[in-house]
Structure formats: structure tokens, C-alpha cells
């Protein structure tokens, strides 16, 4: 079983995740073998000082794309991301002041 800090790799910073953050949904890159229960426990443990409660967790896999440089062909890495919805009007200040 993954520990709280092993399940969450990093927050995802993009235009879409910023818009979702305003609605109480936060996007994280997570470990490839993490499940919804582990991700929920990890978010509640990492942000325990904010006393957040997770309402739902949606998981999706982002497949790697084929990239070429000259004759050499390769792939970008595949990864797993989770969209975490918080209960009520709770907020995380991940990127405040950036």
C-alpha cells in the first residue's frame, strides 16, 4: 500500500486545471498503481491542516504520444491523473499568489 506522500506525485498546472480549481476540483498526477481510496486518503492526509474532505475522485490515464526527432522515433511517458472534488465550498491554496 502506498503512503500518503507516495500516492500524489505533483499537482497538474494547466489552463483547464486552473478553471477546475475555481470550482473546487483539483488535478494531481498520481502514482500509476494508486487507486481512488488511496488517493482520497492521501489528499486528506497531506492537507490535514486545512481539514479538507474529499467528495469524489475521478481517475484517468494519459497515454504517451509518439514524438520524432529526425529519423529517431520515441514516445513521451504515459501517466495517471486524478481529479479530486472537495465537499462543500472547501478550497486549497495550491497556487495562490503565483
Number of C-alpha atoms within 10 A of each C-alpha: 9 14 13 16 14 14 24 23 14 13 16 17 14 10 9 10 17 15 12 16 20 11 14 16 23 23 23 21 20 23 18 14 10 19 17 15 10 17 28 22 15 19 20 17 17 14 12 11 8 13 11 18 18 18 12 14 18 13 18 11 13 11 12 12 11 10 11 10 7 6 6 7 9 12 11 10 10 11 14 17 22 25 20 23 22 22 14 11 7 15 17 15 8 11 10 6 5 4
